[in-house]
Amino acid sequence: MNLALKEAKRAEKHGEVPVGAVLVHKNKLLASACNLTIFRNDPTAHAEILLLRKASTVLKNYRLGDTIMYVTMEPCAMCAGALLWARVKKVVFGCWDEKSGCLGSVLNFSQVRPFNHRLQVLGGIMEEECRQIVQNFFRSKRK
């Protein structure tokens, strides 16, 4: 999660909502990414989506079955859906997103019966550190 937090800080330097993510495959770092929606003028450029794109390129496969994603904030609906399609094995996230989180807060895509893949989910890891970076970012925007 410390590496994901480094990515979140990188996003913040770009003026982006500070979310960072890393993907581990067989206990090795496969890829890392941060939010770049504003920088790229792309509403899909969330850290998780960019990370899945990088990892798929590295592994030359869109299925990422033996991977674990560490992300600083609970994924939204778009990202949770992409994690399912990519067959990511497990998602570990920092802070809960009570407004748009879809791995337990608002919805829980990880356990929807008709979906043919189930994600293992572990939330609240380094929760305070992950929440603080987001809260500080939005406080500075309101000043």
C-alpha positions as CSV (number, residue, x, y, z in Angstrom):
1,M,0.0,0.0,0.0
2,N,3.0,2.3,0.5
3,L,3.7,2.1,-3.2
4,A,0.1,2.9,-4.0
5,L,0.3,5.9,-1.7
6,K,3.4,7.1,-3.6
7,E,1.4,6.9,-6.8
8,A,-1.5,8.9,-5.1
9,K,1.0,11.6,-4.2
10,R,2.2,11.7,-7.8
11,A,-1.5,12.2,-9.0
12,E,-1.8,15.0,-6.5
13,K,1.2,16.8,-7.9
14,H,-0.6,16.8,-11.3
15,G,-3.7,18.3,-9.7
16,E,-5.6,15.0,-9.9
17,V,-7.7,13.4,-7.2
18,P,-4.9,11.5,-5.3
19,V,-5.6,7.9,-6.0
20,G,-2.8,5.5,-6.7
21,A,-2.6,1.7,-7.5
22,V,-0.1,-1.1,-7.9
23,L,-0.6,-4.6,-9.3
24,V,1.4,-7.5,-7.9
25,H,1.8,-10.8,-9.8
26,K,3.5,-13.8,-8.1
27,N,4.8,-11.5,-5.4
28,K,6.4,-9.1,-7.8
29,L,5.4,-5.6,-8.7
30,L,3.9,-5.7,-12.2
31,A,2.8,-2.2,-12.8
32,S,1.8,1.1,-11.0
33,A,-0.4,4.0,-11.9
34,C,-2.2,7.1,-10.6
35,N,-5.3,9.1,-11.6
36,L,-4.7,11.1,-14.8
37,T,-8.3,12.0,-15.9
38,I,-7.6,15.8,-16.0
39,F,-4.1,15.5,-17.5
40,R,-5.4,13.2,-20.3
41,N,-8.8,14.7,-20.7
42,D,-10.1,11.2,-20.3
43,P,-12.9,10.2,-17.8
44,T,-11.7,6.6,-17.9
45,A,-8.1,7.4,-16.8
46,H,-8.6,6.3,-13.2
47,A,-5.6,4.7,-11.6
48,E,-7.1,1.2,-11.7
49,I,-8.0,1.4,-15.4
50,L,-4.5,2.7,-16.4
51,L,-3.0,0.0,-14.2
52,L,-5.0,-2.8,-15.9
53,R,-3.9,-1.5,-19.3
54,K,-0.2,-1.5,-18.3
55,A,-0.4,-4.9,-16.7
56,S,-2.2,-6.4,-19.7
57,T,0.5,-5.1,-22.0
58,V,3.3,-6.5,-19.8
59,L,1.7,-9.9,-19.5
60,K,0.3,-9.9,-23.1
61,N,-3.0,-11.0,-21.7
62,Y,-6.2,-9.2,-20.8
63,R,-6.9,-11.8,-18.1
64,L,-4.9,-11.0,-14.9
65,G,-6.1,-14.0,-12.8
66,D,-3.1,-14.4,-10.5
67,T,-2.8,-10.7,-9.5
68,I,-3.5,-8.6,-6.5
69,M,-4.3,-4.9,-6.8
70,Y,-3.5,-2.5,-4.0
71,V,-5.3,0.8,-4.4
72,T,-5.6,3.8,-2.0
73,M,-9.4,4.2,-2.4
74,E,-12.3,1.8,-2.9
75,P,-12.9,1.4,-6.7
76,C,-15.9,3.0,-8.4
77,A,-18.4,1.1,-10.6
78,M,-16.3,1.5,-13.8
79,C,-13.1,0.3,-12.1
80,A,-14.8,-2.5,-10.1
81,G,-16.4,-3.7,-13.4
82,A,-13.0,-3.7,-15.1
83,L,-11.4,-5.6,-12.3
84,L,-14.1,-8.3,-12.8
85,W,-13.5,-8.4,-16.6
86,A,-9.8,-8.7,-16.0
87,R,-10.3,-11.5,-13.5
88,V,-8.1,-9.9,-10.9
89,K,-7.9,-12.3,-8.0
90,K,-7.9,-9.8,-5.1
91,V,-8.3,-6.1,-4.4
92,V,-6.8,-4.5,-1.3
93,F,-7.9,-0.9,-0.8
94,G,-7.2,1.8,1.7
95,C,-10.1,4.1,2.4
96,W,-13.8,3.4,1.7
97,D,-15.6,5.7,-0.8
98,E,-19.1,6.2,0.7
99,K,-20.2,8.2,-2.3
100,S,-19.3,5.9,-5.2
101,G,-17.4,2.9,-3.9
102,C,-18.5,-0.4,-5.5
103,L,-16.7,-3.0,-3.5
104,G,-18.8,-2.7,-0.4
105,S,-19.8,0.9,0.3
106,V,-22.6,1.9,-2.2
107,L,-22.7,-1.4,-4.1
108,N,-20.7,-4.6,-3.9
109,F,-19.7,-5.8,-7.4
110,S,-17.4,-8.5,-5.9
111,Q,-20.3,-10.8,-5.0
112,V,-23.0,-10.2,-7.6
113,R,-24.4,-13.7,-8.4
114,P,-24.9,-13.4,-12.2
115,F,-21.2,-12.3,-12.7
116,N,-19.0,-15.3,-13.4
117,H,-16.0,-14.0,-11.4
118,R,-15.7,-13.2,-7.7
119,L,-13.2,-10.8,-6.4
120,Q,-11.6,-11.3,-3.0
121,V,-11.7,-7.9,-1.3
122,L,-10.0,-6.5,1.7
123,G,-10.7,-2.9,2.6
124,G,-9.5,-0.5,5.2
125,I,-5.7,-1.2,4.9
126,M,-3.8,1.9,5.9
127,E,-7.2,3.6,5.9
128,E,-6.2,6.7,7.8
129,E,-3.2,7.5,5.6
130,C,-5.3,6.9,2.4
131,R,-8.2,9.0,3.6
132,Q,-6.0,11.9,4.8
133,I,-4.4,12.4,1.4
134,V,-7.9,12.6,-0.3
135,Q,-9.4,14.8,2.4
136,N,-6.4,17.2,2.4
137,F,-6.6,17.4,-1.4
138,F,-10.3,18.5,-1.3
139,R,-9.7,20.9,1.6
140,S,-7.1,22.7,-0.4
141,K,-9.5,22.9,-3.4
142,R,-12.2,24.5,-1.2
143,K,-9.9,27.3,0.0
